[in-house]
């Protein structure tokens, strides 16, 4: 969650929620749950986490969607007033895929709330901005709020476009949230790609994934003070615990 001084509360993805279990009760969606078992205590869902921090889910202004896999969007229904922002290619696939086609790509259409399309805008329709030289090999992004405080960056490969996020927080750190462009920063720094099986079945485009992966590695090696946050990297989250705000 990002507490923006003028836009209000902004989320980058929602993680899992109990809605995942509802969406994977029928067959063939149940295959998703069987292949990727999920354990989720009710208190772990954002709908219960946010009030602990004094935030009503109904007051979240914007949910930025990195991509539409179930582990990133299962909580969308819990934010009834939010507007949603995603990359066009990812959103169009999520909205147009058949039931089986979506499942094959790790998506569950029932996770999208009613009226989702009317509350959706595309990150890549926002004004383009040139990134500073130190962000090489990434050169361009999208000014998501019009004040350059939140800059979206395309990270294609794991999904057709995938939305990364660059921001400078109140603690003075600059953060680059990279979703599933890599799963482990130690592995990324070592240049160790996921297994061929993962690259074949869990990435949308292997070649684009590899290019994005090594672009992140290059950036990380050149800019050690930049905090790169893959969504699933436990080592990164342990290092950030009690630091990020």
ABEGO torsion letter per residue (X at the ends): XBBBAAAEBBBBEAEBBAAAAAAAABOAAAAAAAABBBBBBAAABAAAAAAAAGBBAAABABBBBABABAAAAAAAAABAABBBBBBAAAAAAAAABBAAAAAAAGBBAAABBBGAAAABBBAAABBBBBBBAAAOABABBBBAAGAGABBBBBBBGABAAEBBBBBBBAAGBBBBBAEAABABAAAAAAGBBBBAAAAAAABABAAAAAAAAAAAAAAAAABAABBBBBAABAAAAAAABGABX
